[in-house]
């Protein structure tokens, strides 16, 4: 029997044939209008949903999918998936933890280098025919703090420690016994121990606005913030004020509260580097992400344990 997968994501199209070639029937609905239409027209025959954290799957949508058995989320975050509604129906939820960690870590380091070394402004001024040889801080040998030491955080730590000789500290819900990095017992303590603070934790209620005014003040006037995780982890108002008033030196952001809208206040600041939520996107990451989704689907429909389950 062929299982039907409702695909809500819009970033892995080139690799969706991996699912089709394995016998899954796909219904593509990458816009809100197509999503609503697909659920209304085909809800009774949809066995699985492929989504991502910000797109999620809401309780009313789960209720409109009586045949739904599994929800696969690309990426580690699953903040807009109603896990309680899924659990109440016995629906399995998986995520893509680790599948795009390499790409995200690469982008995090690129953002860090860009904002600390002021690369975008240097490039723009040079193209204008100017020759502004501004002295910027170095990155090597500095103190890097990582909020969230999962697959992405570990990949960032490896690059920082081995590639840039940085002292790495981290904050997690609990210390890890398998890493050589320094544990801090709060985001505030982590900021105090860091020159650069990278956000690599999933979104959701338990991480909401962990980075606020006191944490930014602890990071200090020479400190830089990088966020490749979820905008909800940072209090945006506090961050804009910190950037505007020199409380921190700069910020590099790949995520925003109301994507694709980016606050004008952030765009107007000279000490920011902004990218459109592309950290996890690369051909390799897209292929690996869909391959993991396929393995989870195949395991589930074969009656075997899924590889990357998400629990309530």
C-alpha positions as a LaTeX table, in Angstrom:
\begin{tabular}{lrrr}
\hline
Residue & $x$ (\AA) & $y$ (\AA) & $z$ (\AA) \\
\hline
Unk1 & 0.00 & 0.00 & 0.00 \\
Unk2 & 1.30 & 3.46 & $-0.95$ \\
Unk3 & 1.49 & 6.00 & 1.87 \\
Unk4 & 0.63 & 9.64 & 1.18 \\
Unk5 & 2.89 & 12.39 & 2.54 \\
Unk6 & 1.76 & 16.01 & 2.78 \\
Unk7 & 4.88 & 18.14 & 2.16 \\
Unk8 & 4.70 & 21.60 & 3.71 \\
Unk9 & 8.38 & 22.53 & 3.36 \\
Unk10 & 9.71 & 24.55 & 0.46 \\
Unk11 & 13.47 & 24.12 & 0.69 \\
Unk12 & 14.24 & 20.50 & $-0.23$ \\
Unk13 & 12.37 & 20.09 & $-3.53$ \\
Unk14 & 15.37 & 18.79 & $-5.45$ \\
Unk15 & 15.63 & 15.79 & $-3.14$ \\
Unk16 & 11.95 & 14.91 & $-2.69$ \\
Unk17 & 12.27 & 12.32 & $-5.52$ \\
Unk18 & 14.13 & 10.22 & $-2.91$ \\
Unk19 & 10.74 & 9.75 & $-1.24$ \\
Unk20 & 8.82 & 9.24 & $-4.49$ \\
Unk21 & 11.35 & 6.71 & $-5.78$ \\
Unk22 & 10.81 & 4.75 & $-2.57$ \\
Unk23 & 7.08 & 4.48 & $-3.19$ \\
Unk24 & 5.64 & 7.41 & $-1.25$ \\
Unk25 & 2.97 & 9.59 & $-2.85$ \\
Unk26 & 3.62 & 13.28 & $-2.21$ \\
Unk27 & 1.17 & 16.15 & $-2.00$ \\
Unk28 & 3.18 & 19.38 & $-2.17$ \\
Unk29 & 1.67 & 22.35 & $-0.32$ \\
Unk30 & 4.44 & 24.90 & 0.38 \\
Unk31 & 2.17 & 27.95 & 0.82 \\
Unk32 & $-0.56$ & 28.64 & 3.40 \\
Unk33 & $-3.25$ & 28.57 & 0.70 \\
Unk34 & $-2.07$ & 25.27 & $-0.79$ \\
Unk35 & $-1.71$ & 23.82 & 2.71 \\
Unk36 & $-5.30$ & 24.63 & 3.63 \\
Unk37 & $-6.56$ & 23.34 & 0.29 \\
Unk38 & $-4.61$ & 20.08 & 0.53 \\
Unk39 & $-5.87$ & 19.37 & 4.04 \\
Unk40 & $-9.46$ & 20.13 & 3.05 \\
Unk41 & $-9.38$ & 18.05 & $-0.15$ \\
Unk42 & $-7.09$ & 15.17 & 0.80 \\
Unk43 & $-7.13$ & 15.11 & 4.62 \\
Unk44 & $-8.69$ & 11.67 & 4.82 \\
Unk45 & $-5.85$ & 9.93 & 2.99 \\
Unk46 & $-2.77$ & 11.71 & 4.35 \\
Unk47 & $-0.62$ & 9.26 & 6.33 \\
Unk48 & 2.37 & 11.50 & 7.05 \\
Unk49 & 3.31 & 15.18 & 7.11 \\
Unk50 & 6.70 & 16.66 & 6.30 \\
Unk51 & 7.17 & 20.08 & 7.89 \\
Unk52 & 9.75 & 22.26 & 9.64 \\
Unk53 & 9.78 & 23.93 & 13.04 \\
Unk54 & 8.42 & 27.39 & 12.16 \\
Unk55 & 5.79 & 25.93 & 9.80 \\
Unk56 & 4.71 & 23.31 & 12.33 \\
Unk57 & 1.42 & 21.44 & 12.33 \\
Unk58 & $-1.40$ & 22.76 & 14.49 \\
Unk59 & $-3.98$ & 20.94 & 16.59 \\
Unk60 & $-6.87$ & 21.79 & 14.25 \\
Unk61 & $-4.88$ & 20.52 & 11.29 \\
Unk62 & $-4.02$ & 17.30 & 13.10 \\
Unk63 & $-7.72$ & 16.92 & 13.86 \\
Unk64 & $-8.52$ & 17.29 & 10.16 \\
Unk65 & $-6.15$ & 14.44 & 9.24 \\
Unk66 & $-7.81$ & 11.27 & 10.56 \\
Unk67 & $-5.34$ & 8.94 & 8.81 \\
Unk68 & $-2.24$ & 10.79 & 10.05 \\
Unk69 & 0.27 & 8.49 & 11.73 \\
Unk70 & 3.63 & 10.29 & 11.65 \\
Unk71 & 4.92 & 13.87 & 11.46 \\
Unk72 & 8.47 & 14.36 & 10.20 \\
Unk73 & 10.16 & 17.69 & 10.95 \\
Unk74 & 13.25 & 18.72 & 9.02 \\
Unk75 & 15.82 & 20.33 & 11.27 \\
Unk76 & 16.09 & 19.97 & 15.03 \\
Unk77 & 13.42 & 22.50 & 16.02 \\
Unk78 & 9.76 & 21.55 & 16.25 \\
Unk79 & 8.33 & 24.52 & 18.12 \\
Unk80 & 5.15 & 24.97 & 16.06 \\
Unk81 & 4.21 & 21.29 & 15.99 \\
Unk82 & 1.47 & 20.60 & 18.54 \\
Unk83 & 3.12 & 17.70 & 20.32 \\
Unk84 & 0.27 & 17.35 & 22.82 \\
Unk85 & $-2.29$ & 16.96 & 20.04 \\
Unk86 & $-0.05$ & 14.45 & 18.29 \\
Unk87 & 0.52 & 12.47 & 21.49 \\
Unk88 & $-3.21$ & 12.38 & 22.23 \\
Unk89 & $-3.71$ & 10.64 & 18.89 \\
Unk90 & $-0.68$ & 8.38 & 19.25 \\
Unk91 & 1.00 & 10.08 & 16.30 \\
Unk92 & 4.77 & 9.66 & 16.07 \\
Unk93 & 6.88 & 12.80 & 15.64 \\
Unk94 & 10.47 & 12.81 & 14.36 \\
Unk95 & 12.95 & 15.58 & 13.71 \\
Unk96 & 16.07 & 16.05 & 11.62 \\
Unk97 & 18.55 & 16.43 & 14.44 \\
Unk98 & 22.08 & 16.46 & 13.06 \\
Unk99 & 21.20 & 16.23 & 9.37 \\
Unk100 & 22.16 & 19.82 & 8.60 \\
Unk101 & 24.53 & 20.44 & 11.50 \\
Unk102 & 27.57 & 20.83 & 9.23 \\
Unk103 & 25.94 & 23.50 & 7.07 \\
Unk104 & 24.59 & 25.40 & 10.08 \\
Unk105 & 27.95 & 25.35 & 11.83 \\
Unk106 & 29.71 & 26.58 & 8.69 \\
Unk107 & 27.23 & 29.44 & 8.41 \\
Unk108 & 27.59 & 30.31 & 12.09 \\
Unk109 & 31.33 & 30.69 & 11.70 \\
Unk110 & 30.88 & 32.67 & 8.49 \\
Unk111 & 28.51 & 35.06 & 10.27 \\
Unk112 & 30.88 & 35.38 & 13.21 \\
Unk113 & 33.80 & 36.25 & 10.96 \\
Unk114 & 31.67 & 38.62 & 8.90 \\
Unk115 & 30.35 & 40.63 & 11.83 \\
Unk116 & 33.56 & 40.72 & 13.88 \\
Unk117 & 35.78 & 41.58 & 10.92 \\
Unk118 & 33.11 & 43.93 & 9.47 \\
Unk119 & 33.30 & 42.20 & 6.08 \\
Unk120 & 29.99 & 43.42 & 4.54 \\
Unk121 & 30.74 & 47.10 & 5.17 \\
Unk122 & 34.33 & 46.72 & 4.00 \\
Unk123 & 33.12 & 45.08 & 0.79 \\
Unk124 & 30.45 & 47.74 & 0.18 \\
Unk125 & 32.84 & 50.64 & 0.74 \\
Unk126 & 35.49 & 49.11 & $-1.51$ \\
Unk127 & 32.93 & 48.72 & $-4.30$ \\
Unk128 & 32.12 & 52.42 & $-3.89$ \\
Unk129 & 35.75 & 53.24 & $-4.63$ \\
Unk130 & 36.66 & 53.98 & $-1.03$ \\
Unk131 & 39.70 & 52.65 & 0.82 \\
Unk132 & 38.60 & 52.48 & 4.47 \\
Unk133 & 41.12 & 50.29 & 6.21 \\
Unk134 & 39.26 & 49.98 & 9.51 \\
Unk135 & 40.95 & 47.91 & 12.20 \\
Unk136 & 38.66 & 45.09 & 13.35 \\
Unk137 & 39.04 & 42.58 & 16.19 \\
Unk138 & 40.58 & 39.19 & 15.58 \\
Unk139 & 38.64 & 35.97 & 16.15 \\
Unk140 & 41.39 & 33.48 & 16.89 \\
Unk141 & 42.19 & 32.87 & 20.53 \\
Unk142 & 39.01 & 34.50 & 21.84 \\
Unk143 & 36.34 & 33.07 & 24.14 \\
Unk144 & 33.32 & 31.52 & 22.43 \\
Unk145 & 30.11 & 30.76 & 24.31 \\
Unk146 & 27.57 & 28.36 & 22.80 \\
Unk147 & 24.00 & 28.25 & 24.06 \\
Unk148 & 22.88 & 24.70 & 23.28 \\
Unk149 & 25.46 & 21.97 & 22.77 \\
Unk150 & 23.53 & 19.58 & 20.55 \\
Unk151 & 24.67 & 18.44 & 17.11 \\
Unk152 & 24.94 & 21.99 & 15.78 \\
Unk153 & 26.57 & 23.36 & 18.93 \\
Unk154 & 29.14 & 20.56 & 18.89 \\
Unk155 & 29.97 & 21.24 & 15.24 \\
Unk156 & 30.46 & 24.94 & 16.00 \\
Unk157 & 32.61 & 24.14 & 19.03 \\
Unk158 & 34.84 & 21.85 & 16.96 \\
Unk159 & 35.42 & 24.56 & 14.35 \\
Unk160 & 36.10 & 27.21 & 16.97 \\
Unk161 & 38.43 & 25.14 & 19.15 \\
Unk162 & 40.36 & 23.31 & 16.46 \\
Unk163 & 40.26 & 25.89 & 13.68 \\
Unk164 & 40.54 & 29.14 & 15.62 \\
Unk165 & 42.14 & 28.08 & 18.91 \\
Unk166 & 39.21 & 29.48 & 20.87 \\
Unk167 & 38.28 & 28.66 & 24.44 \\
Unk168 & 34.78 & 27.21 & 24.27 \\
Unk169 & 32.17 & 27.42 & 27.02 \\
Unk170 & 28.56 & 26.28 & 26.80 \\
Unk171 & 25.23 & 26.20 & 28.58 \\
Unk172 & 22.84 & 23.27 & 28.29 \\
Unk173 & 19.94 & 22.07 & 30.38 \\
Unk174 & 22.57 & 19.86 & 32.02 \\
Unk175 & 26.36 & 19.43 & 31.70 \\
Unk176 & 27.77 & 16.96 & 29.20 \\
Unk177 & 30.37 & 14.48 & 30.38 \\
Unk178 & 31.66 & 13.73 & 26.87 \\
Unk179 & 33.11 & 17.12 & 25.90 \\
Unk180 & 36.23 & 19.08 & 26.94 \\
Unk181 & 34.44 & 22.44 & 26.99 \\
Unk182 & 33.64 & 24.55 & 30.05 \\
Unk183 & 30.08 & 24.35 & 31.39 \\
Unk184 & 28.26 & 27.49 & 32.60 \\
Unk185 & 25.17 & 27.05 & 34.74 \\
Unk186 & 23.13 & 29.88 & 33.16 \\
Unk187 & 22.98 & 32.03 & 30.01 \\
Unk188 & 24.12 & 34.97 & 32.14 \\
Unk189 & 27.22 & 33.11 & 33.33 \\
Unk190 & 27.89 & 32.02 & 29.75 \\
Unk191 & 27.75 & 35.60 & 28.49 \\
Unk192 & 30.11 & 36.73 & 31.24 \\
Unk193 & 32.60 & 34.06 & 30.11 \\
Unk194 & 32.36 & 34.92 & 26.39 \\
Unk195 & 33.65 & 37.38 & 23.82 \\
Unk196 & 31.31 & 35.89 & 21.25 \\
Unk197 & 27.97 & 34.25 & 22.07 \\
Unk198 & 26.39 & 31.85 & 19.57 \\
Unk199 & 22.77 & 30.72 & 19.92 \\
Unk200 & 22.39 & 27.07 & 18.87 \\
Unk201 & 19.48 & 25.87 & 21.00 \\
Unk202 & 16.03 & 24.82 & 19.71 \\
Unk203 & 13.13 & 27.23 & 19.97 \\
Unk204 & 10.00 & 26.73 & 22.02 \\
Unk205 & 8.62 & 27.79 & 25.37 \\
Unk206 & 11.55 & 26.44 & 27.42 \\
Unk207 & 14.11 & 28.60 & 25.57 \\
Unk208 & 12.00 & 31.70 & 24.96 \\
Unk209 & 13.95 & 34.94 & 25.47 \\
Unk210 & 16.80 & 33.34 & 27.35 \\
Unk211 & 18.92 & 36.15 & 25.93 \\
Unk212 & 17.63 & 39.40 & 27.41 \\
Unk213 & 18.96 & 42.74 & 28.64 \\
Unk214 & 21.00 & 41.37 & 31.60 \\
Unk215 & 22.62 & 38.70 & 29.41 \\
Unk216 & 23.47 & 41.25 & 26.71 \\
Unk217 & 24.94 & 43.56 & 29.33 \\
Unk218 & 27.04 & 40.66 & 30.59 \\
Unk219 & 28.31 & 40.00 & 27.06 \\
Unk220 & 29.54 & 43.57 & 27.05 \\
Unk221 & 30.55 & 46.39 & 24.76 \\
Unk222 & 33.20 & 44.31 & 22.98 \\
Unk223 & 30.96 & 41.26 & 22.65 \\
Unk224 & 29.22 & 39.90 & 19.56 \\
Unk225 & 26.03 & 37.83 & 19.29 \\
Unk226 & 25.35 & 35.23 & 16.57 \\
Unk227 & 21.95 & 33.55 & 16.21 \\
Unk228 & 21.49 & 30.63 & 13.82 \\
Unk229 & 18.83 & 28.92 & 15.95 \\
Unk230 & 15.47 & 30.62 & 16.57 \\
Unk231 & 14.68 & 34.30 & 17.01 \\
Unk232 & 12.44 & 33.49 & 19.96 \\
Unk233 & 15.51 & 32.69 & 22.08 \\
Unk234 & 16.48 & 36.38 & 22.02 \\
Unk235 & 14.46 & 39.35 & 23.22 \\
Unk236 & 14.58 & 41.36 & 20.00 \\
Unk237 & 13.70 & 44.68 & 21.61 \\
Unk238 & 16.48 & 44.28 & 24.16 \\
Unk239 & 18.91 & 43.27 & 21.42 \\
Unk240 & 18.10 & 46.26 & 19.20 \\
Unk241 & 18.58 & 48.61 & 22.13 \\
Unk242 & 21.86 & 46.93 & 23.05 \\
Unk243 & 23.13 & 47.28 & 19.48 \\
Unk244 & 21.95 & 50.87 & 19.18 \\
Unk245 & 23.47 & 51.98 & 22.48 \\
Unk246 & 26.80 & 50.14 & 22.30 \\
Unk247 & 25.90 & 47.65 & 25.03 \\
Unk248 & 27.22 & 44.97 & 22.64 \\
Unk249 & 29.48 & 45.48 & 19.64 \\
Unk250 & 27.42 & 43.70 & 17.01 \\
Unk251 & 25.10 & 40.86 & 16.04 \\
Unk252 & 24.86 & 38.45 & 13.12 \\
Unk253 & 21.40 & 36.97 & 12.65 \\
Unk254 & 19.98 & 34.27 & 10.39 \\
Unk255 & 16.58 & 34.11 & 12.12 \\
Unk256 & 13.84 & 36.64 & 12.85 \\
Unk257 & 10.61 & 36.80 & 14.84 \\
Unk258 & 8.23 & 37.27 & 11.91 \\
Unk259 & 9.94 & 35.74 & 8.92 \\
Unk260 & 10.27 & 36.75 & 6.15 \\
Unk261 & 9.79 & 40.23 & 7.63 \\
Unk262 & 12.96 & 41.71 & 9.13 \\
Unk263 & 12.57 & 44.66 & 11.53 \\
Unk264 & 13.60 & 47.96 & 9.97 \\
Unk265 & 15.42 & 48.74 & 13.20 \\
Unk266 & 17.79 & 45.84 & 12.58 \\
Unk267 & 18.29 & 46.69 & 8.91 \\
Unk268 & 19.17 & 50.27 & 9.81 \\
Unk269 & 21.94 & 49.35 & 12.24 \\
Unk270 & 25.50 & 49.39 & 10.92 \\
Unk271 & 26.71 & 46.73 & 13.37 \\
Unk272 & 24.53 & 43.85 & 12.14 \\
Unk273 & 24.92 & 41.13 & 9.51 \\
Unk274 & 21.61 & 39.64 & 8.37 \\
Unk275 & 20.87 & 36.52 & 6.31 \\
Unk276 & 17.45 & 35.05 & 5.35 \\
Unk277 & 17.33 & 31.84 & 7.44 \\
Unk278 & 19.71 & 29.97 & 5.15 \\
Unk279 & 22.18 & 28.50 & 7.66 \\
Unk280 & 20.90 & 24.96 & 7.21 \\
Unk281 & 20.58 & 25.15 & 3.45 \\
Unk282 & 23.09 & 23.51 & 1.17 \\
Unk283 & 22.75 & 20.72 & $-1.40$ \\
Unk284 & 24.45 & 18.33 & 0.99 \\
Unk285 & 22.25 & 19.31 & 3.93 \\
Unk286 & 19.05 & 19.06 & 1.86 \\
Unk287 & 20.00 & 15.61 & 0.62 \\
Unk288 & 20.90 & 14.37 & 4.07 \\
Unk289 & 17.74 & 15.87 & 5.56 \\
Unk290 & 15.45 & 14.12 & 3.09 \\
Unk291 & 17.44 & 10.91 & 3.44 \\
Unk292 & 16.82 & 10.97 & 7.20 \\
Unk293 & 13.11 & 11.63 & 6.64 \\
Unk294 & 13.04 & 8.63 & 4.31 \\
Unk295 & 14.73 & 6.39 & 6.87 \\
Unk296 & 12.25 & 7.47 & 9.54 \\
Unk297 & 9.26 & 6.88 & 7.26 \\
Unk298 & 10.53 & 3.51 & 6.13 \\
Unk299 & 11.23 & 2.39 & 9.67 \\
Unk300 & 7.85 & 3.57 & 10.93 \\
Unk301 & 5.77 & 1.92 & 8.22 \\
Unk302 & 7.81 & $-1.27$ & 8.60 \\
Unk303 & 6.86 & $-1.37$ & 12.27 \\
Unk304 & 10.37 & $-0.55$ & 13.47 \\
Unk305 & 11.58 & 2.22 & 15.82 \\
Unk306 & 12.15 & 5.58 & 14.13 \\
Unk307 & 15.66 & 6.98 & 14.19 \\
Unk308 & 15.06 & 10.44 & 15.65 \\
Unk309 & 11.90 & 10.47 & 17.76 \\
Unk310 & 10.56 & 13.60 & 19.45 \\
Unk311 & 8.83 & 13.11 & 22.78 \\
Unk312 & 6.33 & 15.40 & 24.50 \\
\hline
\end{tabular}
